[in-house]
Amino acid sequence: MGVLKKAIVTGSDILDFIPQRKPFVFVHSYYGEDKGVFYTGYIPENGTLFTEDGHFAETGIIEHMAQSAAVIVGYGYKSKGENIPVGFIGAVSKFELYTMPLVGEELYTGTRIMAKFGDISLVECTISSNDVKVASGELKIFLQK
C-alpha cells in the first residue's frame, strides 16, 4: 500500500461514482489502480456516523470497504459513458480488525477484484492508516442493472 498518493477524484466529485449521500459517505478520494489493486481514501471525522470515543467503528470500516468497491465500479462505468448500477453487499467474509483507526487519520484502502461471475464480484480489501494495517476482508457484491 502507499503506492498511489495523488487522488484522481476527491471531495464532492466522489458522489458521481457512488449512490450514497451524506451522512452516509465513507470515501473521500479515489487514487486509481496499480497492478490490479484500486486505491481509495477516507478520513473519519468526529460526529460522523460510526465514530465513537475518537475512533472509527468496525461497522464504518466495512461500509468504507463496500463504498471503495462502489467507487471502482462507478469509475469504470462512467469512464465508458455507461449508467452506473447500484450494488449490494451479499456477504462479508474473512474480516479481520487489527486496530481501531483514530478519527482524523486517513484510511488508505487497496481493493482487488478476486473473481467475477456475471453481476457478482468477490473483492478483497486491505485498509491501512499511517502505514499500519487496520483491517482486511472480502466482500461479495451484487450489481443491479
Buried (B, 14 or more C-beta within 10 A) or exposed (E): BEEBEEBEBEEEEBBEBBEBEEEEBBBBBBBBBEEEBBBBBBBBEEEBBBBEEEBBBEEBBBBBBBBBBBBBBBBBBBEEEEEBBEBEBEEEEEBEBEEBBBBEBBBBBBBBBEEEEEEEBBBBBBBBBEEEEBBBBBBBBBBEE
